[in-house]
Amino acid sequence: MSKKGIGSVLVVGTALVAGAAATVLVKHHLDSEKIIAKVKSVLGEDSKVIGSWVEPFYQRVNVNGQASWGIVGGVTTMDDFDVAQYHFIADAVTGELLNIKKVQ
């Protein structure tokens, strides 16, 4: 194979990897928005979410003895001048909330 052919293969390979990575990041962002909306729903209308965060990558999690890929994050709420923080774990495949707990 000529140098030009090898260069072309490298460029195409790099483009495919970059495209796959971009797809995963966009999917993670969309999943994160849906999961934050579920967390808000679980906390109820009385809880005003004033901040949220989601880890940028899927993580291997173990909830109730079940190992799976998860999305980990948290929200900060304000209820009648009382600030509280909650951490959550959601299934990366289904978006189901696996765990949510008040930490402060």
Secondary structure, DSSP 4 states (H G I P E B T S, - for coil): --HHHHHHHHHHHHHHHHHHHHHHHHHHHHHHHHHHHHHHHHH-TT-EEEEEEE-SS-EEEEETTEEEEEEEEEEEEEETTEEEEEEEEEETTT--EEEEEE--
